[in-house]
Amino acid sequence: MQLRDFLELIHPVLVITIVFPLVGLAVYFAWQTRQRRLQARTGQKPPGPALAGITHMRVGHYLTGAVVGVCLVALGFDTLDSAIQADAFVKEPVQMGFLGLMFIATLAALGFLYISRPWGWRLVFALLTEVGVLVLGFQDTLFNRPEQWIFRRDYEWQFSHFYSGLVVTTLMIISLGIVPQIYRSSGWRTLHITLNTLALLFFLGQAMTGTRDLIEIPLTWQTPYIEQLYNLNCNVKPCQVTLQTKTGPGSP
């Protein structure tokens, strides 16, 4: 494995070691919080720890930051790797500068979303964070590139790791943005539960599509040979490859 191959594994490693454990904790404390609220309505002694709700909120905050973070790591790797191969830092310095500022602006907007209290400002920073993710994700379309830097799998978008990841990131940003509202209205609380239930389903889909993509991505030294198979349309069935053997002196 080369350095590039190790860097390519940063995203899945972060997802497995940070994001998925946080998802499990968030679901556990969400269930505890829900049970306490239902028992309290009936006048019974609520089960579970008294700090379940606060802990759920804190884990949710960490989860949103982790999801947006690993999303930017994946987009950053694809962008940097493709830019180096295309020598874009020399040929397109303005474009690369813009993308660099977008990464910084997206992280800054997420940071302000965490510390903002007024509803209007939270809405603004949630929207700015989402716009940053979308611009970085669809930069190929924005700059009308002939080749894709960000692998989106547009030909089967419904099974795309990119698109499902984009949905999960969006749901997490919205959930973080509406946190103060869920304590003021049952309607907002219902929306919060609905969004995060959908996010949980997409997380499961992410686990499957991410594993599939890891299987499909070749090591750096294997890439030229795999590209030859794609040139022969071996990305669809049936695939027939004719091997040509070299003949030389002494060959039968």
N, C-alpha and C positions, 0 to 999 in steps of 0.2 A: 504494500500500500504506500502511496505517495502522500505528501502533505495535503494535497487537494482532497484526497479521499478521507483523510481524518477530519478535515474542516467540514466536509459534507455531512459527517455524522454528528456534528454538534447539535443541529436541530432535533433529530430524533432522540438523541441522548437526553437533552433538556426536557423534551416532552415526556419521556418515560420516567425520568427521575424526579421531575418537579411538577409538571402539569397534571398527570394522571393521579399521583397521590393527593394533590390538592382537590381534584374532582371528587375522589372518594371521601375526603374529609368534609367537603362542602355538602355532599349528599347526606352524609351521616348526621351532621348537625342541623341540616334543613329538616330532616325527618324528626329529630328530637324537638326542634322548635315548633314544628307543626303539631306534634302530639301534645306538647305542653299547652299550646293555645287552645286546642280542642277540649282538653280536660279542664282547663280553667273556665271555659264557657259553661260546663255542666256543674261547676262547683266542686269537682273532685280535686284531690291533690295531684298537681302536675307531675308526671314522671320525668326522669332524665335530669341532667344538671341544670341548675338555675341560670348559668351563664351560656346556655346553648345558643340563644339568639345572638348575643354579642360575639361569641366565637364564630358562629356561622357568617356574620357580617365581615369579620376580620379575614376569615379564610377566603370569602368571596372577593375581598379586595386584593388579596395576594393572587388569587386565581386569575382575575382580570389582567393584572400586571404581567403575570407569567404568560398568558395566552397572547397578549399583544407583543410581548417581548420575543417569544419564540417565532411568532409570525414575522417580525421584523428581521430576526436572525436568518430565517429561510430566504426572505426576499433580498436581504443584504448579501448573502452568499451568492445567490444566482446573479445578482446585479454585478458584484465585484468580479466573479469568475468570468462572466461574459464580457465585461468591460476590458479585462486584461487580455482576453483572447482577441478581441476586436481592436485593441490599442485605442480604446475610446478616450482615455485620459489625454491623449495627444490630439486625436482627430476631432473629438467632441468635448472640449473642456467645459464649455458653458452648460451642456446637458449634464455632465457628471457633477458639476458644481450644484446645479439645481436639485439633482437627486440626493446629494449629500445634505443639502439644506432641508429637504423634505423629511429625511430620516430624523434629523435633529428637531425639526418643528413638530413632527408626530410625537416624539418622546416628550417634548416640552408640553404639548397640549394634554397628553395623558397625565403628566405631573400636575398641571394646573387643575385638571378634572378631579384629582384626588383631594386637593386642598380647598377647592371652591365650595362655598356654602349656598349662595343665592341660586335659586332654580334656573334663572336665565343664564347665568354664567356657566353652570354645569351643562346646560343644553348646548351652549356655544362650544365649549371645549370638547364635549363628546362628539359633536359634529366635526370639529377640526381634526380630531384623532381619526375618525372614520374616513374623512376625505384624504388624509395622509396615507392611510393604508390602501385606499382605492387607487390613488395616483401611483404609488409604488408598485402595486400589483398589476395595474394595467398600463405600465409605462411603455410597453411595446406599441400599444394602440395609440397612446398619446404622442409618441415620437414617430409613428408610422414606420417602424423598423421592418425591413424585409425578413429578418430572422427573429425568432422569439428568444428573449433573454430569460423571461419567466415562463417556466413550463406550466401551462394551464390545462392541458388536455381538453381543448375546446371541442374536439371531435366527439367526445363523450362526456360532456360537462356534468351530467347527472351522476357520474361516478368519479368525478375529479376531486383529488385531494386538495387542490388549490381552492376550488369553489366552496367545498364544504368547510374548509378552514376559514375562508372569508366570512361565511355565514356565522360560524362559531365566534369569530373575533367580533363581528358586529353585534351579536347577541350579548356578549360579555361587556362591550362598551355601553350598550343601552342599559343593561342591568346595573352597572356601576353608576351611570348617570341618574337613574331614578331612585337610588337608595333612600334619600330623605323622604321621598313621596310615599313609600310603602308603609311608613309609620303614621301617615295622615289619612289614608283612605284604603278601604278594603279592595276597591277596584284596582288601585295601583299594585296592591299585594297580589291580587289574582294575576295581573299582567306579569309581575315578577316571577311567579310560580310557572306560568305558561312559557315564558321566554326561556327559563332555565331548564324546564323539562325538555323543550326542543333542543336546547344546547347539549343536554346529556345524550340525546339520541344521535346528534351530529358528532359528539365525541366518540361514540361507539363506531360510527361510520369512519371517522378519521383514523381510528386504530386499524381498521381493515384496509382502507385505501393507502395509508402510510406504509403498512407492511408490504402491500403489493408493489408500491413504487420503489421501496428499498430492494426488493427482489429484482426489479427491472433495471435499476441503475447499475451500469457496469463500472468496474474500476477504471482508472484513467488509462492504463495501458491496453485495456480491452475495448475502449471506445471506438477506435477505427474499424475493428472487425465487426462490432455490433452495427455500426453505420452501414456496412456493406450488406448486412441482412435487411436493414430497413430499405436500402436501395432496391432490393429484390422483393419488396412488399411483404416481408416476412412478419410484419406487425399485424397481419390478418391471416385467417385460415382460408384455404390450405396454403402451405408454404412449401415450395419445392426448390431445393438447391442442388444444382449439378456441380459435382466436384470435378475439377480438371487436374489430371496428374501430368506432371512434366515428364517428357521422354528425353532420354539422352543416350550417350554411348553405353552400351552394355545392357540397355533396357530390353525386356522381352518383347 
